[in-house]
């Protein structure tokens, strides 16, 4: 995808840095969509593996705790409880990210990917590259869930 355009949209090429007057040729929307789907699916696979590993880690923590007596003498600083809570939190964040990626993959198919769900404007390419499952543009994301700015 080109900066300043939503993925899958055609138009003039972008200016090439360091080459005044030079522009990249317009891209093929089908090839761009295929590349985008490949990246989204790759990210989804990576996150799914991460969630699976966190789930195994959680199961191992629980199994290890079952082998020890249930008193504070063996875990006086609450390390086991902290580790368990941390793994659960990371796994939940991973599952939410998977939902966002699934929504993004569906959005590529229906043409809505790269469009802000709040204002309907384009989500910048840089934001989509950093957060492939982004559902809002930077401005709307900064305004929080109520639509009011969260900036000081």
Secondary structure, DSSP 4 states (H G I P E B T S, - for coil): --TTS-TT---SPPBPTTSTT-BPPPPPHHHHHHHHHHHHHHHHHHHHHHHHHHHHHHHHHHHHHHHS-SSTTSSTT-HHHHHHHHHHHHHHHHHHHHHHHHHHHHHHHHT-TTB-TTT-PBPPHHHHHH-TT--S-HHHHHT-TTSS----
